[in-house]
Structure formats: structure tokens, C-alpha cells
Amino acid sequence: MELTGSQIRQLRSLCNSLKPTVTIGRAGVEAVVEAADASLEAHELVKCSVQNNSGLDARDAAIALSRLTHSEVVQVIGHKFSLYRETSRDDVEKIKLV
């Protein structure tokens, strides 16, 4: 799913109030794939952070994690990035994109 510019802007505004729920550390991106996948399924929009000792750049980590979870990178700022994927669950309130 390719996001349009207005959809990315909408998701960025929603990301401002989020706190990072997935943290990438020394173990790398592969260690947090299950946690990120579960968070995306439950919330659709997830903010992640990359620790200094991980040895990864935030943009590289965002691209790698988005490929592994089949999600879209919304934004990368400093050591934090946000991912979006529409959930398949019916009990979760879905984000209505413009």
C-alpha cells in the first residue's frame, strides 16, 4: 500500500502524541519483529526508537522493520521513526485516511 502525501501528513500529526512502544537495541531489528507486528495489528500506527548502542541508523532500521512487517514508513526523526499498517482486526478502531 503506497501512502499519498496527504495521508502521510495526517499520520505524522497523529504520531506527535505517541510514545515509542518498540525499542531496537543491540540485538537488532530481527529481535523486535514480533513485537512490532503485534503493535501494528493492535494500533495500526507505531512509534519506534533506536538506541545508540544498536549500531543502526534510524532510517535503515525503519526500512528494514517496514519490510519485515509489511508496513509503511511514515516519518524518521532523529533516533525515532513511525510505521503504519492497516489492521485486519475488527475490534480495533481503524484510522480513516483521507
DOLUM-309036 format. One record per residue: x, z, y of N, C-alpha, C in turn; residue in three letters. Coordinates in steps of 0.1 Angstrom, whole numbers, padded with zeros to 4 digits, always signed. Layout:
REM residues N
XZYXZYXZYALA/...
This chain:
REM residues 98
+0008+0000-0012+0000+0000+0000+0009+0000+0012MET/+0007-0010+0021+0015-0011+0033+0007-0005+0044GLU/+0013+0004+0052+0006+0010+0063+0008+0002+0076LEU/-0003+0001+0084-0002-0006+0097+0004+0004+0107THR/+0007-0001+0119+0013+0007+0129+0003+0018+0134GLY/-0010+0014+0135-0019+0025+0140-0021+0035+0129SER/-0021+0032+0116-0022+0042+0106-0010+0051+0105GLN/+0002+0045+0108+0014+0054+0108+0014+0063+0120ILE/+0009+0059+0132+0007+0068+0143-0002+0079+0140ARG/-0013+0076+0134-0023+0086+0130-0017+0096+0121GLN/-0010+0092+0111-0004+0101+0101+0007+0109+0108LEU/+0015+0103+0117+0025+0111+0124+0019+0122+0132ARG/+0008+0120+0138+0001+0130+0146-0004+0142+0137SER/-0008+0138+0125-0012+0149+0115+0000+0156+0110LEU/+0012+0150+0109+0024+0157+0104+0029+0167+0113CYS/+0026+0167+0126+0032+0176+0136+0029+0191+0132ASN/+0017+0193+0127+0013+0207+0124+0017+0212+0110SER/+0023+0203+0102+0026+0206+0088+0040+0213+0087LEU/+0041+0222+0078+0054+0228+0074+0059+0222+0062LYS/+0072+0221+0060+0078+0214+0048+0074+0222+0035PRO/+0068+0214+0026+0064+0221+0013+0074+0217+0002THR/+0082+0206+0004+0091+0202-0007+0105+0203+0000VAL/+0114+0209-0007+0128+0210-0002+0138+0204-0012THR/+0146+0195-0007+0156+0188-0015+0169+0195-0013ILE/+0175+0201-0023+0187+0208-0023+0198+0201-0030GLY/+0207+0209-0036+0219+0204-0042+0216+0196-0055ARG/+0205+0199-0061+0201+0192-0074+0196+0178-0071ALA/+0193+0175-0059+0189+0161-0056+0175+0158-0056GLY/+0171+0145-0054+0158+0141-0053+0150+0142-0067VAL/+0157+0139-0077+0151+0139-0091+0146+0152-0094GLU/+0151+0163-0089+0147+0177-0092+0133+0180-0086ALA/+0129+0173-0076+0117+0176-0069+0106+0166-0070VAL/+0108+0156-0079+0098+0146-0080+0084+0151-0085VAL/+0084+0160-0095+0072+0166-0100+0064+0174-0089GLU/+0072+0182-0081+0066+0190-0071+0060+0181-0060ALA/+0068+0171-0056+0063+0162-0046+0051+0154-0050ALA/+0051+0150-0063+0039+0143-0068+0027+0151-0068ASP/+0028+0164-0072+0017+0173-0072+0012+0176-0058ALA/+0021+0177-0049+0017+0180-0035+0010+0168-0029SER/+0015+0156-0032+0008+0144-0027-0006+0142-0033LEU/-0007+0146-0045-0020+0145-0052-0030+0155-0046GLU/-0025+0166-0042-0034+0177-0037-0036+0175-0022ALA/-0027+0169-0014-0028+0169+0001-0028+0155+0007HIS/-0023+0145+0000-0021+0132+0005-0009+0130+0015GLU/-0007+0140+0023+0004+0139+0033+0013+0152+0031LEU/+0026+0149+0029+0035+0160+0026+0047+0159+0035VAL/+0052+0170+0040+0064+0170+0048+0075+0176+0039LYS/+0087+0170+0039+0098+0174+0031+0110+0177+0040CYS/+0119+0186+0035+0131+0188+0042+0143+0186+0033SER/+0154+0183+0039+0167+0181+0031+0177+0191+0036VAL/+0182+0199+0027+0192+0209+0030+0205+0203+0033GLN/+0213+0210+0041+0227+0205+0044+0236+0203+0032ASN/+0234+0212+0022+0243+0212+0010+0239+0202+0000ASN/+0229+0194+0002+0224+0184-0007+0233+0172-0007SER/+0240+0169+0004+0248+0157+0004+0241+0144+0007GLY/+0228+0145+0009+0220+0134+0012+0216+0132+0026LEU/+0214+0120+0030+0208+0117+0043+0193+0117+0042ASP/+0186+0122+0052+0172+0124+0051+0165+0110+0049ALA/+0170+0099+0055+0163+0086+0053+0165+0081+0039ARG/+0177+0083+0033+0180+0079+0019+0171+0087+0010ASP/+0170+0100+0012+0162+0109+0004+0147+0105+0005ALA/+0142+0101+0017+0128+0097+0018+0125+0084+0011ALA/+0134+0075+0012+0132+0062+0005+0133+0064-0010ILE/+0142+0072-0015+0143+0075-0030+0131+0082-0035ALA/+0126+0092-0028+0115+0100-0032+0102+0092-0031LEU/+0101+0083-0021+0089+0075-0020+0088+0065-0031SER/+0099+0060-0036+0099+0051-0047+0095+0058-0060ARG/+0100+0070-0062+0098+0077-0074+0083+0082-0075LEU/+0077+0085-0063+0063+0090-0063+0053+0079-0059THR/+0057+0067-0057+0049+0056-0053+0041+0059-0040HIS/+0048+0064-0030+0042+0068-0017+0049+0060-0006SER/+0044+0062+0006+0049+0055+0018+0056+0065+0027GLU/+0067+0062+0033+0074+0070+0042+0067+0069+0056VAL/+0063+0080+0061+0056+0080+0074+0066+0081+0086VAL/+0075+0091+0085+0085+0093+0095+0097+0101+0090GLN/+0108+0099+0096+0120+0106+0093+0126+0112+0107VAL/+0127+0125+0108+0132+0131+0120+0142+0142+0116ILE/+0155+0140+0119+0165+0150+0116+0166+0152+0101GLY/+0164+0164+0096+0165+0167+0082+0151+0167+0075HIS/+0141+0163+0082+0127+0163+0077+0121+0149+0076LYS/+0113+0147+0066+0105+0134+0065+0092+0137+0060PHE/+0083+0127+0062+0069+0129+0057+0065+0117+0048SER/+0058+0120+0038+0053+0109+0028+0038+0109+0028LEU/+0032+0098+0025+0017+0097+0024+0014+0088+0011TYR/+0004+0093+0004-0001+0086-0007-0016+0090-0009ARG/-0025+0080-0010-0039+0084-0012-0041+0090-0026GLU/-0048+0101-0026-0051+0108-0039-0061+0101-0047THR/-0061+0104-0060-0071+0099-0069-0081+0109-0072SER/-0079+0122-0067-0088+0133-0070-0101+0132-0061ARG/-0112+0136-0067-0125+0136-0059-0127+0149-0052ASP/-0121+0160-0056-0123+0173-0050-0114+0175-0038ASP/-0106+0165-0033-0098+0167-0022-0104+0159-0010VAL/-0104+0165+0002-0108+0157+0013-0098+0147+0017GLU/-0102+0134+0017-0092+0123+0019-0091+0121+0034LYS/-0079+0116+0038-0076+0113+0052-0082+0099+0054ILE/-0090+0098+0064-0096+0085+0067-0087+0077+0077LYS/-0080+0067+0072-0071+0059+0081-0079+0049+0089LEU/-0074+0046+0100-0080+0037+0109-0077+0023+0105VAL/
